[in-house]
Amino acid sequence: MTTTTEAAPETRSFEADVAKLLHLMVHSVYSDKDVFLRELISNAADACEKLRYEGLSDASLLGDDGQPRITVTLDPKSRRLTIEDNGIGMSEAELADALGTIARSGTKAFMDRIAGAKDAEGSQLIGQFGVGFYSAFMVADQVDVFSRRAGADSAATWTSDGLGTYTIRPVELAEAPARGTRVVLHLKEEAAGYTEDYTIERTIKTQSGHVPVPIFLKDAQGSEPKQIADGAALWTRAKSEITADEYKDFYRSAAGQFDEPALTLHYRAEGLHEYTVLAFIPETKPFDLFDPDRAGRMKLYVRRVFITDEAQILPRYLRFVRGLVDSNDLPLNVSREMIQESPVLAAIQRGVSNRVLSELEKLAANETAAYLKLWDEFGPVLKEGLYEDFSRRETLLGLARFKTTTSVGEWRSVKDYVADLKDNQTAIYYATGNDLDRLATSPQLEGFRARGIEVLLLADPVDSFWASSGIDFGGKPFKSVTQGISDLSLIPLADGAPPAAEAASPSVTGFIAFVKATLGDAVSDVRPSDRLTESAVCLVAPEQGMDRQLEKLLAGAGRLDAAVKPVLEINPRHALVEKLSALEESSDIRADAAHLLFDEARIADGELPLDPRAFSARLMRLLERGTA
């Protein structure tokens, strides 16, 4: 029976906590205005969960409407947005108590009341501190709340503009839901977009698509409601119940991609901290893989409520992983915008990162072809961890795969490399650059090739950083073939290789000294080379200088004040060097030749001649002499 009341509306001031904090909370606590919808839907889901619990002991509270639901109604004409649930509802006193004081959460009181009750387990309640409701005032200049408690024969409304007072009064039952709560937002002009079907559906699916209550969307004209969330979170189901197609559809929705997941990781962690992980490694590179911010794309949920996608759950070198973590332990409260500072989240970060790397190790060991496809896509990003993540460096180095001078296009692991070390070889040699084909023909590799020594060919920009950071594998350090004096003399030549160079003749030694004097400050040294077997010259870095490619990268980025002058190495038994050495010291060809040899080495190293105009003039003079 419908009842009415003649009681006059009662206007009250917010208790001091709300009056002082509401403005600050609305304008400062939340960085994203969309959060208001998440908070209101979370409150509605809480109300449905409370009814479910109380209905266990009093089935009459459910009446003929036992299926929980949340309905969102759009009214663009009136600029109103309504969120309604058929949950437990609130009496007039409960409205004043719950909405009149910030941090006096009905949910918190409810959980305190049922603490220790056997049926409380898994109640999935949220909103521990009860401040989320007030985020509605970020988008609304008036909020009306109509509520009727389950089993009650009266209803009430709460109204406020969020500026310091609220009005509460009884209403006729016809004005309130049959059971539950209806929140009506009178939107500000700049928030009118929240009455658009697409905007609301997208926001709900992103932030609240997996709360444990179905969500429906309808318009104010009374059209048939459209279900936009089914109330079932995929990641809470057992893996055995989920099909590959369901995983694929969820991945595409969560990642915004159209390929299929190459690797799916779904597990529940239990123990000190409880959380569920559903993560995917894509088949192909996401478009934002090399975004300068290198931000991750793992979403954080707390008991199925979306919190943030900026929590940096995985280290940046795993940013290609897509998915979510749903925690049972993290607090869902006013500090959620700063939740990444939580020690609980830090433990989750460690656990999830280690698990992802462990799964990659298993894939590499058991499904080589599948792993190499992933490495083709994400290897350059994974290698960032070799430079950034010292604690996991050994694991990451074990996962790394490389092209080498002896692999004929195949990927090789460092373990494979070390297993094939030559007699007396004490280092893992590598060459860095920006082009794999040019690297493979680099003159600095000639002496290594003559001895059958395998050299890692590192063509990704990050390689110059991690390889020169003091890393080692099994006690074998990484050593650049373009840095310092080579230590090849103790390693025997391979069968069929040309014999090692004998000591330079006096004329060659004199020519090398002449080149050094002629080039002056352009180089730090000129010396005979034991790494060259075919080319006449090459450039290397001094013993204490940085790798040549790293120096170029830093100089190009403006992070190097002055580059270290390179060392010019000359092959003392090269035919051209021997002929130049035989020329009379007074010959003007020798000076031009000294500069041209240096420029040739620069060109072979991927650089321009030091002075292009002078290079052209010298080359022209030599051509004229040769054709005279």
C-alpha positions in Angstrom: 0.0 0.0 0.0 1.3 3.4 -0.9 1.9 5.7 2.0 2.5 9.4 2.1 3.8 11.8 4.7 3.1 15.5 5.3 6.4 16.1 7.1 8.1 19.2 5.9 11.5 18.8 4.2 14.4 19.2 6.6 17.5 21.2 5.6 20.6 20.2 7.5 24.2 21.3 7.4 26.8 18.7 6.6 28.8 17.6 9.6 32.0 19.5 9.9 34.0 16.7 8.2 32.0 17.0 5.0 31.6 20.8 5.0 35.4 21.3 5.2 36.6 18.4 3.1 34.0 18.1 0.3 35.3 21.0 -1.8 38.9 19.7 -1.5 37.9 16.1 -2.2 35.9 17.0 -5.3 38.6 19.2 -6.8 41.7 17.4 -5.6 41.3 13.7 -4.8 40.3 12.5 -8.2 42.4 13.3 -11.3 39.9 11.8 -13.8 36.2 13.0 -13.8 35.1 9.7 -15.2 35.7 8.2 -11.8 32.3 9.5 -10.5 30.6 6.8 -12.6 32.8 4.1 -11.2 32.1 5.2 -7.7 28.3 5.4 -8.1 28.2 2.0 -9.8 30.4 0.6 -7.1 28.0 1.9 -4.4 25.1 0.3 -6.3 27.0 -3.0 -6.6 27.6 -2.8 -2.8 23.9 -2.4 -2.2 23.1 -5.4 -4.2 25.7 -7.5 -2.4 24.3 -6.4 1.0 20.9 -7.5 -0.1 22.2 -10.8 -1.2 23.8 -11.4 2.2 20.8 -10.3 4.2 18.5 -12.3 1.9 20.3 -15.5 3.1 18.6 -15.1 6.5 15.4 -13.3 5.4 14.3 -14.3 1.9 11.3 -12.0 2.1 13.6 -9.1 1.5 14.1 -10.2 -2.1 10.4 -10.4 -2.8 9.6 -11.2 -6.4 12.7 -9.4 -7.7 15.6 -11.7 -6.8 18.0 -10.8 -9.6 20.3 -7.9 -8.8 20.8 -5.2 -11.5 22.0 -1.7 -12.0 20.2 0.5 -14.5 21.8 3.7 -16.0 19.3 6.1 -17.6 20.3 8.9 -20.0 18.2 12.1 -20.4 20.1 14.5 -22.7 17.2 16.8 -23.0 17.1 17.5 -19.3 20.8 16.9 -18.9 20.3 14.2 -16.3 22.0 11.0 -15.6 20.4 8.4 -13.3 22.0 5.3 -11.7 19.5 3.0 -10.0 19.9 -0.3 -8.2 17.6 -2.8 -6.7 19.8 -3.5 -3.7 19.3 -3.1 0.0 18.3 0.6 -0.1 18.4 3.1 2.8 15.9 4.5 5.2 15.7 8.3 5.9 18.0 7.9 8.9 20.5 5.8 6.9 20.5 8.4 4.2 21.4 11.1 6.7 24.0 8.9 8.3 25.6 7.7 5.1 25.5 10.9 3.0 25.8 13.5 5.7 29.2 12.6 7.0 32.2 11.9 4.9 34.1 8.7 5.8 31.1 7.3 7.6 30.6 4.5 5.2 27.6 2.3 5.3 29.7 -0.4 3.7 32.3 -0.1 6.5 29.7 -0.3 9.2 28.1 -3.3 7.3 31.3 -5.2 7.1 32.0 -4.5 10.8 28.6 -5.9 11.6 29.1 -9.1 9.7 32.7 -9.6 10.6 33.2 -13.2 11.6 30.0 -14.4 10.1 30.6 -17.5 8.0 28.6 -16.2 5.1 30.6 -13.0 4.8 33.4 -14.6 2.9 33.5 -13.5 -0.7 30.9 -10.7 -0.2 33.0 -8.6 -2.6 32.2 -5.3 -0.8 33.9 -2.1 -1.8 33.9 1.5 -0.8 35.6 1.1 2.6 35.6 4.8 3.4 32.5 6.1 1.8 33.8 9.2 0.1 33.3 8.0 -3.5 29.7 9.2 -3.7 30.8 12.8 -3.4 32.7 12.6 -6.6 29.3 13.1 -8.3 29.7 16.8 -7.6 32.6 17.0 -10.0 30.0 16.7 -12.8 26.7 17.7 -11.2 25.5 20.9 -9.6 22.7 19.0 -7.9 22.4 15.4 -6.8 19.1 13.8 -5.8 19.0 10.4 -4.0 15.7 8.5 -3.7 15.9 5.3 -1.6 13.6 2.7 -0.1 15.0 0.0 2.2 14.2 -3.6 1.4 11.1 -4.6 3.4 10.3 -1.1 4.5 7.0 0.7 3.8 8.5 4.2 3.6 10.9 6.0 1.3 13.0 9.2 1.5 15.0 11.5 -0.7 18.3 13.3 -0.1 19.2 16.4 -2.1 22.3 18.7 -2.2 24.2 21.0 -4.3 27.4 20.0 -2.6 28.1 23.5 -1.2 27.5 22.9 2.5 23.9 21.8 3.1 21.6 19.0 2.1 17.9 18.5 2.3 16.3 15.2 3.4 12.6 14.4 3.5 10.2 11.5 3.2 8.6 10.9 -0.2 5.7 8.8 -1.5 6.6 5.3 -2.4 5.8 6.0 -6.1 8.6 8.5 -6.2 11.3 6.0 -5.1 12.3 2.6 -6.5 10.3 -0.4 -5.4 13.5 -1.4 -3.5 17.0 0.1 -3.6 18.4 3.5 -4.5 18.1 5.9 -7.4 20.8 8.6 -7.8 19.9 11.5 -10.2 22.6 13.8 -11.3 21.7 17.2 -12.7 24.8 17.6 -14.8 26.7 20.8 -15.3 26.8 22.2 -18.7 30.3 21.2 -19.4 29.4 17.6 -18.3 26.5 17.2 -20.8 28.6 14.6 -22.7 27.8 12.1 -19.9 24.3 11.7 -21.4 25.7 10.4 -24.6 25.1 6.7 -25.1 28.5 5.9 -26.5 30.4 7.8 -23.8 28.6 6.2 -20.9 28.7 2.7 -22.4 32.5 3.0 -23.1 33.2 4.3 -19.6 31.1 1.7 -17.8 32.7 -1.2 -19.8 36.2 0.2 -19.1 35.8 1.0 -15.5 33.0 -1.2 -14.1 32.3 -3.8 -16.8 33.2 -6.6 -14.3 31.4 -5.7 -11.1 29.4 -8.6 -9.8 26.1 -7.2 -10.9 24.6 -6.9 -14.4 24.4 -3.3 -15.8 21.7 -2.1 -18.1 21.6 1.2 -20.2 18.4 2.9 -21.3 17.1 6.3 -22.3 14.5 8.5 -20.6 11.8 7.7 -23.2 11.3 4.2 -21.7 13.0 2.1 -24.4 14.0 -1.4 -23.7 17.1 -1.5 -21.5 20.3 -2.7 -23.2 22.6 -4.9 -21.1 26.1 -3.7 -21.3 27.7 -5.8 -18.5 26.7 -9.2 -17.4 28.0 -9.1 -13.9 30.5 -12.0 -14.5 34.2 -11.3 -14.4 36.0 -13.7 -16.8 39.1 -13.8 -14.6 37.2 -15.1 -11.6 36.2 -18.2 -13.5 38.2 -21.4 -13.5 40.6 -21.8 -16.4 39.0 -25.1 -17.3 35.7 -23.3 -17.9 37.0 -20.7 -20.3 37.4 -21.3 -24.0 40.1 -20.1 -26.2 37.6 -17.9 -28.0 36.5 -16.3 -24.7 40.1 -15.5 -23.9 40.7 -14.1 -27.3 37.6 -11.9 -27.2 38.6 -10.6 -23.7 42.1 -9.9 -24.9 40.9 -7.9 -27.9 38.6 -5.9 -25.7 41.1 -5.2 -23.0 44.1 -4.6 -25.3 42.3 -2.8 -28.1 44.0 -5.0 -30.7 42.8 -7.3 -33.4 45.4 -10.0 -33.4 45.3 -13.0 -31.1 47.2 -13.5 -27.9 50.5 -15.4 -28.4 50.6 -16.3 -24.7 47.8 -16.2 -22.1 48.7 -16.1 -18.4 45.7 -16.7 -16.0 46.3 -17.6 -12.4 45.3 -16.9 -8.8 48.0 -16.1 -6.2 47.3 -17.1 -2.6 49.3 -16.7 0.6 50.4 -13.5 2.1 48.6 -11.6 -0.6 45.7 -12.8 -2.7 45.2 -11.6 -6.3 44.2 -12.8 -9.7 46.1 -12.2 -12.9 44.8 -12.4 -16.4 47.6 -11.2 -18.8 48.3 -11.6 -22.5 51.3 -11.2 -24.7 50.2 -10.1 -28.2 51.2 -11.7 -31.4 52.3 -8.4 -32.9 53.7 -5.2 -31.7 51.2 -2.8 -30.1 51.2 0.6 -31.9 52.4 2.4 -28.7 55.2 -0.1 -27.9 57.9 2.6 -28.4 55.9 5.5 -26.9 58.5 7.8 -25.2 56.7 7.4 -21.9 57.1 3.6 -22.1 54.0 3.2 -20.0 52.5 -0.2 -19.2 49.0 -1.3 -20.1 48.1 -3.5 -17.2 44.9 -2.5 -15.4 44.5 -2.7 -11.7 41.2 -3.8 -10.1 40.3 -4.2 -6.5 37.5 -6.8 -6.1 36.5 -6.4 -9.7 36.3 -2.6 -9.6 38.7 -0.8 -12.0 41.2 1.4 -10.1 43.8 2.6 -12.6 45.8 1.6 -15.6 48.8 3.7 -14.5 49.9 1.6 -11.5 53.1 0.3 -13.3 52.3 -3.3 -12.3 55.0 -4.6 -14.6 58.5 -3.0 -15.3 58.7 -0.9 -18.4 60.5 -3.5 -20.4 57.4 -5.7 -20.1 55.0 -3.0 -21.3 53.9 -5.1 -24.3 52.0 -7.3 -21.8 48.2 -6.5 -21.7 45.7 -7.5 -19.1 44.8 -6.9 -15.4 45.4 -7.7 -11.8 42.5 -8.0 -9.4 43.5 -7.7 -5.8 41.6 -8.7 -2.7 44.0 -7.0 -0.3 44.4 -3.4 -1.6 42.3 -0.8 0.0 39.6 0.9 -2.1 39.6 4.2 -0.4 40.4 7.9 -0.7 44.0 7.2 -1.5 43.4 5.0 -4.5 44.9 7.6 -6.8 48.2 7.1 -5.0 47.7 3.4 -4.6 50.9 2.6 -6.5 52.8 3.6 -3.3 51.2 0.7 -1.4 53.6 -2.0 -0.1 50.9 -4.6 -1.1 51.1 -3.4 -4.7 54.9 -3.6 -4.5 54.6 -7.3 -3.6 52.1 -7.8 -6.4 54.5 -6.1 -8.8 57.3 -8.5 -7.9 55.1 -11.5 -8.1 53.5 -10.8 -11.4 56.8 -9.7 -13.0 58.6 -12.9 -11.9 55.7 -15.0 -13.2 55.7 -13.4 -16.6 59.4 -14.0 -17.0 59.0 -17.6 -15.7 56.3 -18.2 -18.4 58.6 -16.8 -21.1 61.4 -19.2 -19.8 59.1 -22.1 -20.1 58.0 -21.1 -23.6 61.7 -20.7 -24.7 62.5 -24.1 -23.3 59.5 -26.0 -24.6 58.3 -24.2 -27.7 61.3 -22.7 -29.4 59.5 -21.6 -32.6 56.8 -19.8 -30.7 59.3 -18.1 -28.4 61.4 -16.9 -31.3 58.3 -15.3 -32.9 57.8 -13.4 -29.7 61.5 -12.4 -29.5 61.3 -11.1 -33.1 58.5 -8.8 -31.9 59.5 -7.8 -28.4 63.2 -8.6 -28.1 64.4 -5.0 -28.3 62.0 -4.1 -25.5 63.0 -7.0 -23.3 66.6 -6.1 -23.6 65.9 -2.8 -21.9 65.7 -4.8 -18.7 69.3 -5.8 -19.1 70.2 -2.2 -18.5 67.5 -1.3 -16.0 66.7 -4.3 -13.9 69.9 -5.6 -12.2 68.1 -8.1 -10.0 66.6 -9.9 -13.0 69.6 -9.5 -15.3 70.6 -13.2 -15.3 67.0 -14.3 -16.1 66.7 -11.7 -18.9 70.1 -12.6 -20.4 69.0 -16.2 -20.5 65.9 -15.1 -22.4 67.9 -13.0 -24.9 68.5 -14.2 -28.4 71.1 -12.8 -30.8 72.1 -12.8 -34.4 75.9 -13.6 -34.7 78.6 -13.8 -37.3 78.3 -17.6 -37.4 74.6 -18.1 -36.9 73.6 -17.6 -40.6 70.5 -15.7 -39.8 69.4 -17.9 -36.9 68.9 -16.7 -33.3 71.5 -17.8 -30.7 71.4 -17.7 -26.9 74.4 -16.6 -24.8 74.4 -20.1 -23.4 74.9 -21.4 -26.9 77.7 -18.8 -27.5 79.6 -19.7 -24.4 79.4 -23.4 -25.2 81.3 -22.7 -28.4 84.1 -20.5 -27.0 87.5 -20.9 -28.6 90.6 -21.9 -26.8 92.0 -19.0 -24.7 88.9 -16.9 -25.4 88.1 -15.0 -22.2 85.3 -12.6 -23.4 82.0 -12.5 -25.2 82.6 -10.3 -28.2 79.9 -8.1 -29.7 79.6 -5.4 -32.3 77.0 -2.6 -32.1 75.5 -0.5 -34.9 72.2 0.4 -36.5 72.2 -1.9 -39.5 72.6 -5.7 -39.2 74.0 -6.2 -42.8 76.6 -3.4 -42.3 77.6 -4.9 -39.0 78.2 -8.3 -40.5 80.7 -6.8 -43.0 82.4 -4.5 -40.5 86.2 -4.5 -40.9 86.6 -4.8 -37.2 85.3 -8.3 -37.4 88.0 -9.6 -39.8 90.4 -10.8 -37.2 87.7 -12.5 -35.2 86.3 -14.2 -38.3 89.8 -15.5 -39.2 90.0 -17.2 -35.9 86.4 -18.6 -36.1 85.4 -16.4 -33.1 81.7 -15.8 -32.9 80.6 -12.2 -32.5 77.2 -11.0 -31.4 75.7 -8.5 -33.9 73.7 -6.0 -31.9 71.7 -3.6 -34.1 69.1 -2.3 -31.6 69.8 1.1 -29.9 69.4 -0.3 -26.4 72.2 -2.8 -27.1 74.9 -0.1 -26.8 73.7 0.7 -23.2 73.3 -2.8 -21.6 76.3 -4.4 -23.3 78.7 -1.7 -22.0 77.3 -1.7 -18.5 79.7 -4.2 -17.0 77.5 -7.2 -17.7 78.9 -10.8 -17.8 77.6 -14.3 -18.3 79.2 -17.2 -16.4 82.1 -15.0 -15.5 82.8 -14.0 -19.1 82.5 -10.2 -19.7 81.0 -8.6 -22.8 83.7 -6.9 -24.9 83.1 -4.6 -27.9 85.1 -5.4 -31.0 85.4 -1.6 -31.6 86.9 -0.8 -28.2 90.5 -0.9 -27.0 93.3 -3.2 -28.1 92.1 -6.6 -29.3 93.4 -9.6 -27.4 93.3 -12.0 -30.3 97.0 -13.0 -30.5 96.5 -15.9 -28.1 93.6 -17.5 -30.0 94.8 -19.7 -32.9 93.8 -18.9 -36.5 91.2 -21.2 -38.1 92.2 -23.7 -40.7 92.7 -22.0 -44.1 92.9 -18.5 -42.6 95.8 -16.3 -43.8 98.8 -16.3 -41.5 99.1 -13.8 -38.7 100.9 -10.6 -39.5 104.5 -10.4 -38.6 105.9 -7.4 -36.9 105.5 -4.3 -39.1 108.5 -3.5 -41.3 110.5 -0.3 -40.5 108.9 1.5 -43.5 105.4 0.6 -42.4 106.2 1.6 -38.9 107.4 4.9 -40.2 104.3 5.4 -42.4 102.1 4.8 -39.4 104.0 7.4 -37.4 103.6 9.8 -40.3 99.8 9.2 -40.5 99.6 10.0 -36.8 101.5 13.2 -37.1 99.5 14.2 -40.2 96.1 13.6 -38.6 97.0 15.3 -35.4 94.1 16.0 -33.1 91.6 14.2 -35.3 92.6 10.9 -33.7 93.8 9.9 -30.3 96.2 7.3 -31.7 97.3 5.5 -34.9 98.6 2.0 -34.5 99.1 -1.3 -36.3 96.1 -3.7 -36.1 95.9 -7.4 -35.4 92.1 -7.4 -35.9 92.3 -6.5 -39.7 93.0 -9.2 -42.3 91.4 -7.8 -45.5 90.7 -4.1 -45.0 93.4 -1.4 -44.8 92.0 0.6 -41.9 89.3 0.7 -39.2 88.3 2.9 -36.4 88.1 1.8 -32.8 87.5 3.4 -29.4 90.4 3.9 -27.0 90.8 1.4 -24.2 89.1 3.6 -21.6 86.7 5.2 -24.1 83.0 4.2 -24.6 81.8 1.9 -27.3 81.7 3.7 -30.7 78.0 3.2 -31.3 77.1 4.3 -27.7 79.1 7.5 -28.3 77.2 8.2 -31.5 73.8 7.7 -29.8 74.7 10.0 -26.9 76.1 12.6 -29.1 73.0 12.5 -31.3 70.8 13.0 -28.3 72.8 15.9 -27.1 74.0 14.1 -24.0 77.7 14.1 -24.7 79.7 17.3 -24.3 82.7 16.1 -26.3 83.4 12.9 -28.1 86.6 11.0 -27.4 88.9 11.0 -30.4 88.9 7.5 -32.1 91.9 5.3 -32.7 92.8 4.6 -36.3 94.2 1.1 -36.8 96.1 0.3 -39.9 96.6 -3.2 -41.4 100.5 -3.4 -41.7 100.5 -6.1 -44.3 97.8 -4.7 -46.6 99.1 -4.1 -50.2 98.0 -0.5 -50.3 99.7 0.3 -47.0 102.9 -1.4 -48.1 102.9 0.7 -51.3 102.2 3.9 -49.5 105.0 3.1 -47.0 107.5 2.7 -49.9 106.9 6.2 -51.2 109.5 8.8 -50.5 108.7 10.8 -47.3 108.7 14.0 -49.4 105.9 12.7 -51.6 102.8 14.9 -51.3 100.7 11.7 -52.0 101.5 10.5 -48.5 99.7 13.4 -46.8 96.6 13.0 -49.0 96.7 9.3 -48.4 96.8 9.7 -44.7 93.6 11.8 -44.7 91.9 9.5 -47.2 92.6 6.4 -45.1 91.1 8.1 -42.1 88.0 9.2 -44.1 87.7 5.7 -45.6 87.6 4.3 -42.0 84.9 6.8 -41.1 82.8 5.8 -44.1 83.1 2.1 -43.2 82.0 3.0 -39.7 78.8 4.7 -41.1 80.0 8.3 -40.8 80.7 11.0 -43.3 84.3 12.2 -44.1 85.6 14.6 -41.5 85.7 17.4 -44.2 83.7 16.3 -47.2 85.0 19.2 -49.4 88.7 18.4 -48.5 88.0 14.7 -49.1 86.7 15.4 -52.6 89.7 17.5 -53.4 92.2 14.9 -52.2 90.4 12.1 -54.1 90.4 14.2 -57.2 94.1 14.9 -57.0 94.9 11.2 -56.6 92.7 10.3 -59.6 94.4 12.9 -61.7 97.8 11.5 -60.8 96.7 8.0 -61.5 95.4 8.9 -65.0 98.3 11.3 -65.9 
